[in-house]
Amino acid sequence: MTTEVPTPSAGSKKEAIVHALMRLAAERTWSEIEITHIARAANVSLAEFRDLFPSKGAVLEAFSRMIDRQVLDATTSELAAEPARERIFDVMMRRLDALTPYKRALKRIAHGFDLDPFALAALNRSAVNSQRFMLAAAAVPTEGALGGLKLQGAAIVFAKTMRTWLRDDDPALARTMARLDRELRRGERFLQGADDFCRLTAPFRALGRACFRPGYRHDETRGRGKDGEASNPASAI
């Protein structure tokens, strides 16, 4: 009796492609890696590759999501009572721990991206989305007026820390942890200033929204209450 070899699932093929890219990146520069090389290393056809990923950059983004998942699976509530900076510090160090097996590949990829500003811009979008989940794991809210600043700031903090980490051969990662702590404190001060600015300018922004909303006309009848008194657009704050 013969048995058929099961066909790998799309999920396992995706994982094979991701790991193939990282193996190749450990030995070659980013610009030297072609999609044909990745497909061959992953033992998939170009047609299968195309069904799963549109580009090698998309494979790298899938690698980032894989790391996201590892960090999120390992995150617990044990630091819930700690300050936000400590929670973020812990999550970001866990992310670096998850990246450690791929450090050689990441060094080469980082060098290649330094020479390609368009790739850097695409990488930043992926990094910002990853940080959305990292901050959520650290119980840091990212909605509201400062949400976008928090996400971009977290991506910048991690990118700067990662550059130090790539050159840090000390198993204790003292330089890396010092850099992360320094960048987080700097980001904390910036966000505090931005929050103060938002609160100070809130009445003026409300006034602007009231004055320049669609259909607004300034005349003697509009902008007055029932008793004829001029209404204050900022009163809705």
C-alpha positions as CSV (number, residue, x, y, z in Angstrom):
1,M,0.0,0.0,0.0
2,T,1.3,3.4,-0.9
3,T,0.8,6.6,1.0
4,E,0.8,10.1,-0.4
5,V,3.2,12.7,1.0
6,P,1.1,15.5,2.4
7,T,1.3,18.8,0.6
8,P,2.7,21.5,2.9
9,S,0.0,24.0,3.9
10,A,0.2,27.6,2.8
11,G,1.1,28.5,6.3
12,S,4.1,26.2,6.4
13,K,5.2,27.4,3.0
14,K,5.1,31.0,4.2
15,E,7.2,30.1,7.2
16,A,9.7,28.2,4.9
17,I,10.0,31.4,2.7
18,V,10.5,33.6,5.7
19,H,13.2,31.4,7.1
20,A,14.8,31.0,3.7
21,L,15.1,34.8,3.3
22,M,16.8,35.1,6.7
23,R,19.2,32.3,6.0
24,L,20.2,33.9,2.7
25,A,20.5,37.4,4.4
26,A,23.0,36.0,6.8
27,E,25.3,35.2,3.9
28,R,24.5,37.8,1.2
29,T,23.8,41.5,0.9
30,W,20.2,42.5,0.6
31,S,20.7,43.7,-3.0
32,E,22.1,40.3,-4.0
33,I,19.0,38.4,-2.9
34,E,16.6,37.7,-5.7
35,I,13.1,36.2,-5.3
36,T,14.3,33.2,-7.3
37,H,17.0,32.6,-4.7
38,I,14.4,32.7,-1.9
39,A,12.0,30.4,-3.7
40,R,14.8,27.9,-4.4
41,A,16.0,28.0,-0.8
42,A,12.4,27.5,0.5
43,N,11.7,24.7,-2.0
44,V,8.7,26.4,-3.5
45,S,7.9,27.4,-7.1
46,L,7.9,31.0,-8.2
47,A,4.1,30.6,-8.8
48,E,3.7,29.5,-5.1
49,F,5.9,32.4,-4.0
50,R,3.8,34.8,-6.0
51,D,0.6,33.5,-4.4
52,L,2.0,34.1,-0.9
53,F,4.1,37.2,-1.2
54,P,4.4,40.1,-3.8
55,S,8.1,40.8,-3.0
56,K,11.0,40.0,-0.8
57,G,10.1,43.1,1.2
58,A,6.8,41.5,2.0
59,V,8.6,38.5,3.2
60,L,10.6,40.7,5.6
61,E,7.4,42.2,6.8
62,A,6.1,38.6,7.5
63,F,9.3,38.0,9.5
64,S,8.5,41.1,11.6
65,R,5.0,39.8,12.2
66,M,6.5,36.5,13.3
67,I,8.6,38.3,15.9
68,D,5.5,40.3,17.0
69,R,3.7,37.0,17.7
70,Q,6.6,35.6,19.7
71,V,6.8,38.7,21.9
72,L,3.0,38.9,22.3
73,D,2.8,35.2,23.2
74,A,5.5,35.6,25.9
75,T,4.0,38.8,27.4
76,T,2.4,38.6,30.8
77,S,0.8,41.0,33.2
78,E,3.5,40.7,35.8
79,L,4.7,44.3,35.1
80,A,1.2,45.8,35.2
81,A,2.0,47.8,38.3
82,E,5.3,49.2,36.9
83,P,5.6,52.7,35.3
84,A,4.9,52.8,31.5
85,R,8.6,53.3,30.7
86,E,9.5,50.1,32.5
87,R,6.8,48.2,30.8
88,I,7.9,49.4,27.3
89,F,11.5,48.7,28.2
90,D,10.6,45.1,29.1
91,V,8.7,44.5,25.9
92,M,11.4,46.0,23.7
93,M,14.1,43.9,25.3
94,R,11.9,40.8,24.8
95,R,11.7,41.8,21.1
96,L,15.5,42.0,20.9
97,D,15.7,38.6,22.5
98,A,13.4,37.2,19.9
99,L,15.6,38.7,17.1
100,T,18.8,37.3,18.5
101,P,19.0,34.2,16.4
102,Y,18.8,36.4,13.3
103,K,21.3,39.0,14.4
104,R,23.8,38.2,11.6
105,A,21.1,38.5,8.9
106,L,19.8,41.7,10.4
107,K,23.2,43.3,10.3
108,R,23.4,42.8,6.6
109,I,19.8,43.8,6.0
110,A,20.3,47.0,8.0
111,H,23.4,47.9,5.9
112,G,21.5,47.3,2.7
113,F,18.5,49.4,3.8
114,D,20.8,52.3,4.7
115,L,21.6,52.6,1.0
116,D,17.9,52.4,-0.1
117,P,15.7,55.3,1.2
118,F,12.6,53.9,-0.4
119,A,13.1,50.6,1.3
120,L,13.6,52.4,4.6
121,A,10.3,54.3,4.2
122,A,8.5,51.0,3.6
123,L,10.3,49.4,6.6
124,N,9.2,52.3,8.8
125,R,5.5,51.6,8.0
126,S,5.9,48.0,9.0
127,A,7.9,49.1,12.1
128,V,5.2,51.5,13.2
129,N,2.5,48.8,13.0
130,S,4.7,46.4,15.0
131,Q,5.1,49.0,17.7
132,R,1.3,49.4,17.8
133,F,1.2,45.9,19.2
134,M,4.3,46.3,21.3
135,L,2.8,49.3,23.1
136,A,-0.5,47.4,23.5
137,A,1.5,44.6,25.1
138,A,3.0,47.2,27.5
139,A,-0.6,48.5,28.2
140,V,0.2,51.9,26.6
141,P,-2.8,53.5,24.8
142,T,-2.1,54.6,21.3
143,E,-5.4,56.3,20.3
144,G,-6.2,60.0,20.6
145,A,-4.3,63.1,19.6
146,L,-0.9,61.7,20.5
147,G,-1.4,58.2,19.3
148,G,0.5,58.7,16.0
149,L,3.4,60.4,17.8
150,K,3.6,57.5,20.3
151,L,3.8,54.9,17.5
152,Q,6.3,56.7,15.4
153,G,8.3,57.6,18.5
154,A,8.4,54.0,19.6
155,A,9.5,52.9,16.1
156,I,12.4,55.5,16.3
157,V,13.4,54.5,19.8
158,F,13.5,50.8,18.8
159,A,15.4,51.5,15.6
160,K,18.1,53.5,17.4
161,T,18.4,50.9,20.1
162,M,18.6,48.1,17.5
163,R,21.6,49.9,15.9
164,T,23.4,49.7,19.2
165,W,22.3,46.1,19.7
166,L,23.7,45.1,16.4
167,R,27.1,46.2,17.5
168,D,26.8,45.0,21.1
169,D,28.6,41.7,21.5
170,D,28.4,41.7,25.3
171,P,26.0,38.9,26.4
172,A,24.7,41.2,29.2
173,L,23.8,43.8,26.6
174,A,24.8,46.7,28.9
175,R,25.2,49.2,26.1
176,T,22.0,48.2,24.5
177,M,20.0,48.5,27.7
178,A,21.6,51.9,28.5
179,R,20.7,53.1,25.0
180,L,17.1,51.9,25.3
181,D,16.7,53.6,28.7
182,R,18.2,56.9,27.4
183,E,15.9,56.9,24.3
184,L,12.8,56.1,26.3
185,R,13.5,58.9,28.7
186,R,14.1,61.3,25.8
187,G,10.8,60.2,24.2
188,E,9.0,60.5,27.5
189,R,10.1,64.1,27.8
190,F,9.0,64.8,24.2
191,L,5.6,63.3,24.6
192,Q,5.1,65.3,27.8
193,G,5.9,68.5,25.9
194,A,3.5,67.5,23.1
195,D,0.8,66.7,25.6
196,D,1.2,70.1,27.2
197,F,1.1,71.7,23.7
198,C,-2.1,69.9,22.8
199,R,-3.8,71.0,26.0
200,L,-2.7,74.6,25.6
201,T,-3.9,74.8,22.0
202,A,-7.2,72.9,22.4
203,P,-9.3,76.1,22.6
204,F,-7.7,77.5,19.5
205,R,-8.2,74.3,17.6
206,A,-11.8,74.2,18.6
207,L,-12.3,77.8,17.5
208,G,-10.7,76.9,14.2
209,R,-13.0,73.9,13.6
210,A,-16.0,76.1,14.4
211,C,-15.0,78.9,12.1
212,F,-13.9,76.8,9.2
213,R,-16.5,74.0,9.2
214,P,-18.3,73.5,5.9
215,G,-21.2,75.9,5.4
216,Y,-20.0,78.4,7.9
217,R,-21.0,82.0,7.2
218,H,-20.1,85.0,9.3
219,D,-23.0,87.4,9.4
220,E,-25.1,89.1,12.0
221,T,-27.6,86.3,12.5
222,R,-25.3,83.3,12.6
223,G,-23.3,82.8,15.7
224,R,-25.9,84.3,18.1
225,G,-27.9,82.5,20.7
226,K,-31.7,82.7,21.2
227,D,-31.3,85.8,23.2
228,G,-29.3,87.6,20.6
229,E,-26.0,87.2,22.5
230,A,-23.0,86.3,20.4
231,S,-22.1,82.7,21.1
232,N,-18.5,81.5,21.8
233,P,-17.4,78.8,19.4
234,A,-14.9,77.5,22.1
235,S,-17.7,77.0,24.5
236,A,-18.3,73.5,23.1
237,I,-15.0,72.3,24.5
